[in-house]
């Protein structure tokens, strides 16, 4: 059976063996909405072109490019097609490195030039080698792999501290604070009826200002972001085969099944039922 392009799925594995590291290969068929976390995120382009937004700035991740996103930086991955492939590695420097080693290591990843196009060629090659070795060891999980992954991440940190250009980020912009407030509000309230006006009123912003700033920083409208947020919740629920599909529209915040089915098909090109069937095929054709 040939794989339907609509179903090529991105993934992050859960941390394993207690090592605060996650890794996986992804494609551009599934977008990631604006979010932030305490981990450093390293992206390496494997093919095609992926568009990434970090703190309101756009970046193009082509084949062979590297992008490092520091802890706490708001970022997203825009839909860019299944041909756009990337390797993703996340790690938490505060938990990974021994106490007192590399003082300021956690903050250093937020102070470097993010894109490898701004790095010296030799530094880029050294970090590229580290990323390749990290993923090889993470995937194979041969005896001692945890130690080797940690060692390569420490080397990555050392190269970042010593060799990568530093950039003064400055204080967080007030617009970034607005975005975080709106994203937190939507994450908490997406199951309820939400409009641009109701959100603006709840957070104390003028609707026109909120709409303009939100679109400028995320690249999508307030309404489109909210629909995508609900679809992501629905996609997660579709993985639970014991949950009837009829329950998913309301459980993911859609006002009606018709609205849910229309939005889902518009995004994936297939119905929720067909999407679930393919998930089962991916798992080995279990009933």
Secondary structure, 3 states (H helix, E strand, C coil): CCCCHHHCCCCCCCCCCCCCEEEEEEEECCCEEEECCCCEEEEEEEECEEEEEECCEEEEEECCCEEEECCCCCEEECCCEEEEEEEEEEECHHHHCCCCCCCCHHHHCCCECCEHHHCCHHHHHHHHHHHHHHHHHHHHCCCCHHHHHHHHHHHHHHHHHHHCCECCCCCCCHHHHHHHHHHHHHHHHCCCCCCHHHHHHHHCCCHHHHHHHHHHHHCCCHHHHHHHHHHHHHHHHHCCCCCCHHHHHHHCCCCCHHHHHHHHHHHHCCCHHHHHHHHHHHCCCCC
